[in-house]
Amino acid sequence: MELNKAALNRCKHEKSKSLKDGILLSKEDVLILADHHIHHYLKEDIQTKGKQVKASSQFIHLYDFENNLYAYMVPLMSQGEIGYIIVGAIEDGYDSYEIFIKKNIVKDIKSIMKDLSRSSNLTAQLVYLPPTGYVIQLINEQGIPQQYFDISYSLEQYYEITDDINNYLTEIELEHLYKHIRKDENKKRIKNILNRESIEVSLNPIDEVMLSTERSSSTFVPVYNNKTYSYGGNQVWWKDGGKSIKSLLGCGPVAAANITNYLAKITNPIKYGELYSGETSNYHDFMNHMDNLYDYITPKAYGAVSVSEFVANLKEYAKDQGVSLHAVWKDTSFSIESTAEYIKEGLNINSPVATLNLSIPKITGYPYQWHWMTITKYWNKNNDRWIVVSTWGQRRSINYYEHLGAITSFLSVGGGFMYFK
């Protein structure tokens, strides 16, 4: 399922708004929004179900590259810190962006920011690129950026990207990068959530579809590396901690490795078994598999940027393994309902759904939104919609409105979804 030209043209002409003119919500409202998702989505999610989760008021402020505040990283607490939820800070932005469950992750980010600030005598603040990109920005007393450090891939392997930011993020891109966020429908959603939270009306049933392993154990392609199991493959496993060409542009091959592994080991080993012959948990086996898929889905200078090309290359790989692999295409409107139905169709037959988001006009050295991920779960209640994805070997929950909005924004050059049977 790929964004068609007609839909793309409509999206390009949408009216956009600058973050600097956004009206900030009160901190009380931010906490209400966080609590809403704690009492709805997180109450049902396998990682937090049964836990007494509370939102902490010790937020980290999240900015764009032009020093405009537009979201908060809100720590989630349950007998200590268990992760965070990103909550919007402006009245017509997204009410939420992503949820990441990992013990003391906010504490560790604050520690890195403190260390960088102390060693440089500069002020550290966090720049956020939805859905999962984070950069620590060091600014001087005049508020002028001096250095940038990327922490998106790993807190253990963060590194300086100042030259890349200065060289690739032009003023035009900075002007437009976040302009798909402010929308009238977002303002209405936030207002509805704030009003609904006060009366706690929740009569509608949960619409929840997921892969079998996600339902049973919240796992997905568990590769054992660095004394832990991943949630799918990770492009940073290619050398140089995120700086090599493969690690920068290899998200498409990783999504293909995830899908072929899952089809072979879980969905139908008799039909798809030849797509992956190694042990899933064996790091070296899976790295060999990623290398093989990279040879077939060799990214161009801008990465693997076409759903149709991804399909053709993956089918060629399958054919060479003696497997008949069929991509499921749907020629429908690219709406919230039609794309959600497509995702559910794939998950209902236990087939992971690849998704591509091309929402940056020119690829930089650090493709946050220009990115392939693998969807493992869809959740909807009262029009609160979340997807769970595998990205960089981690399990992340992403607000589906934000994800689809980024794909279809005026800034996007395409993207889409694909599953196989």
N, C-alpha and C positions, 0 to 999 in steps of 0.2 A: 504494500500500500504506500504510494508515493504522492507527495504533494504535487497536484497538477498545476498546469500553467495558469489556468483561469483563477484558481484559488490564490496562487502566488501573486498575480496581478492585483487582485482585490486587497490582499494583505499589504502590498507595497504602498497602496494609497490610503492606508488607515492614518488617522490623525494621531500624532505622537505628542507626548508631553515631557518636559524636562523634569528631572528629579529635584532640581534646586527650588522649584516652585511648589513642591508638595507640602501639604499641611501635616505636621506630625501628630500622631496619636498620643494620648497620655500613656504613661507607664502602666497605669491601672488597666487601661484597655488592652495593652499588649499582653499583660498577664491573663486577662480574660480570654484572649485569643489562644494563648498557649494552653490554658486550662481546657478550653473547648476541645482541642485536638487530643489532649491527654485523656479526657473523659469519653472520647469517641474513638478515634483511630487507634491510639496507643492502648486503650482498654481492651481492644480485640486482637492487636498484633501479637504474634507468638513470642517476640522478644521481651514484651513488657506485660503480657496478660497475667493478671493475678498480683501484680506489684502495686504498691501504693506509691504512685509517682506524683511528684509536685514540681512546679516550675519555680526556679530561684529568681530573685530580683537582681542577682549579680550578673547583669547582661554584659556581653561584649558588643560595642557599637560596630556596625558594619557600614562601610562607606563605598561609594563609587570612586573612580579614579580622579574625580574632580572635587573630592572632599564633601560630597553630599551624603548625609545620613539617610538611609532608607530601610534598614532592617536591623534586627538584634539577634545575636546568638544567645539563646536563653538556656542555661543549664537545666538539665532534668535530674531530679534528686529522688533516690529511693534507698535509704540507708547508705548515703554517700552519692557522689555524682555518677550517673550511668550513661550520660550522653548529652545531646542538645537538640533543640528544635529552633529553626530559623523562622522568626516571626517578623512580618512587615512592620515598618515604623511609620508609614504614611497612610493617610485615610483612603487613598485610591490605588494603593499598591496591592500586592498579593498578601492575603492574610497569613500565609505560611509558605515556605519554600522547600525545605528539606528537613528530615530527621535522621540523625546518625546516633546509633547506640554503641558506645564504646566507653569503658570505665575511665574517668578522669580526663577525657579528651579536652574539655574546656580549660581545666586546670593546667594541662600541659601546654596548650596554646598560649595561655596567659604567661606561663613561665618563659617560653621562647620569646614572646614580645618584650618581657621585662629584661631578659638577658641582652637582646639586640639593642634595646634602648640604652641600657647601662654602658655597653661597650662602645656605642657610637656617640653618646651624649645627644641623641636625637629622640623625638617622640615617636612611639610606635602606635600605629592603628591598623585595623584589619580592613582590607578591600575585598569585597565579595563579588564573584561572578557566578550567578546562578547557572546550573543547579548545585555544582559541587566544587567550584573553584575558589581558592583563598590565597591572598597575597598579603604579606605584612609590608606595609609602607612606612618608611622612616622619613619624617618631615622635620624641618628646622623651625626656629622660633617664629618665622614669618609664614609658616604653613606650606612651604615649598618642598615638594618631594625630593629626597636625596638618594634613597636606595629602596630596592624592592627585593623581597625574599618569597619564593614560592613554597607554600606548605600544603598544596593540594594533594600531592601524591602520598607523602609520608612525613610525619613529624620527625622521624629519625633521619630522613634524607633531604631536609629542606636546603635550598641553595639560592644564591643571589641571581636575580634575573634583570638587574637594572638596565643593562645594555639592550636586552631584548625588548623591554617595555619602552624604552626611549626610542628605539629604532623602528618598532612596528606599530605601536599604538599612536596613530596620528591624531591631530586635533579633530578631524572629521569623524574618525571612529569613536573617539572619546565622547563627542557630542551626541552620537546616535546609539552607543552601545547599550544603554539602559532605557531607551525611550519606549520600549514596548511594555514597560512595567505598569505605568499609570493608565488606568482605564476606568470608565464609568461603571462597567459591570463589576470591577473589583471593589469599588466603593460601595456598591449595593450589597455585595457578598459580605463585606466586613460589617456593614450596618446590620444585616440580617443575623449574622453570627452573634454580634454583641446583644441584640434584642432577644434572640432565641436562647442564648445562654442564661438569661435572667429567668426564663420560664421553663427551661429544660424540657421542651417538647421534642421527643425523639420516637415517633411512632412508626416510622418507615423501617422495613427490614434492611439488613445489610446485604449489599450486592458484592460478594467477595469470590474471586476466582484466583487460583494459584496452582503452581506446579506441585506435584505430589511430594517432592522432598521439602519444599518450602512449607507445606502444610504439616508435615510430620516432625520436622526437626529444624526448620529455618536454615537449611543448608542448600548449597547449589555449587556443583563442581568443586568439591572441597580438596584443594591441593595443599599438601603439608609443606610449609616453608617457614623458616625462622621460628620454629617451635609452636606454630599455630596453623589452623586450617583457614584457607582463604574462602571467599565467597565468589568463586569464578576466577578466571585468569586475570593477570595483571601485566599491562604493557611495560611497567617499570621494571619487571623482572629482566627485561633485556638490559644490557649493560649501561653503566654510567649513571645509574640512579635517576633516570628520567631525561638525560641529555642526549642520548644516542638517537639516530634517525628512527630506528625501530621503536624505541620507547615513546618518541614524540608522535609518530604517525601510525602506530600499530594497533589502535583501538578496534579497527575493522577486523583484522585477522584474529584478535583476541575474542571478539564477539562470535566469529565463525568457529573458533576453537571451542568456546563454551557450548555452542549449539550442537555441533557435531559430537562432542563428548557426551552431552546429555541424551541426545537421541540414541546413541550407541549403547550407553550403559544403563539408562533408566527407561526411556520411552518405549523402545522396542528393540532389544538386543538381537533378536532373530532377523529383523528387517534391516536394521541400521548398524549392526555390530561392527562391520568392517570400516566404519568411519573413524573408529578409534580403537586401537589394539592394545594400548598400554594400560597401566594402572592409573586411575584418576588421581589418587592421593600422592602418587610419586611425582615429585617436582621435576625430575629429569625427563620422565616420560612426557609430562605435559608440556615442558619447554620444547621438546622435540616436535610435539604436535603443533605448538604455536609457530615454530619455525617453518614447518611444512605448509601451514595455512598462509603464512606470510609470503611464501613463494607463489602461491596461487592468487592471493589478494594483495598483490604488491602495491602499496599506496603510491600515488603520484606525489608531486611536490606539495600538494595541499591535502594529502591523505586520501583515503578511500571515500569518495564523496557522492556516490550514486548508488541508490538502492538496487536498481536494475543491474548495474555492473557487479555489485556484491553478489547478487543472485546468480548471475551467469558464471562467475568465477567459482562460487561454492558448488554449483551443480557440476562444473568441470572436475573439481576435486572429488566429488562423490562418484562420478562416472569412472574416474581412474581407480577408485577403490572397489568398483563393481556394484555400486549402490545407486538405485534410482531415487532421486530426491526431487520432490515437486514443491515449488514455491506457490503460495496461495496469494493470488492477486485479487484485489477488490476495486472496482471502478465506481466509487461512491464519493459523495461530498466529503471534504476533509473537515468534518465537524467534531465537536466533543463527543457526541453520541455515536457517530459512525466509527470513529477511531477506537473508542472504548469497546464497542461491539467486536471490532476486529481483534483487539488484544485478547478479549475474553474467549473468542473462538480458538485462538492458538493455545491459550493456557488450558482450556477445557479438554483438549486432546493431549495434554502434557507435553506441549511443544514450546520451548522458550521463544520469546518474541524479540527480535532485534529492533532497535530504534536508532535513527540517525537524526541529529540536530545540527543544522548548518546555519547558525544564527550569528555568525561574525562575518562581515563582508570580505575581509582579507585575512587569510590564515597567518597567525603569528607563530612564533616558536613554541607557544604554550596553548594548545587548543582546548580550552575549557568547554565552551559550548559546541565547538566544531568537533563532534564526538559521537562515537558509537557506544551504546550500552545494551544490556540484555535484560528484558523485563521478565520477572518471575512471579509477579503478583499484581492484581488489580483490586481496589477496594473503593466502595462508594456507599455512603449513607447520608441521606438528606442533602445530596449534591456536594458533600465533601468527598473529593476524589483523590486517591493516592495510588501511586505505583511503586513497587519495590523493584530496584534495579541492581544488577551487578556492574560495578564500575571500579576500575583499579583494584580489583580483588576484594572489594568491600560491599557490604549490604547497605544500601541507602534507600530511604523512603522519600519520594519526591512528589510534591503537589502536582497533580496531573494538569490542572489549569495552567500552571506556570510552564510546565514542560511543553504542552501543546502550543501555548502562546508564544514561546520562544521560536518554535519551528515555523509558525505561521505569521510571525511579526513582519512588519515592513522591511526589517533588516535581514530577514532570512533569505537564503538563496535555495532553499529546499529542505529535504529531509523526508522521513517517513517511518514505516514499520514493515516488518516482514517475518512471517513464520513459515515453516516447512512441514510437509507431511508426505 
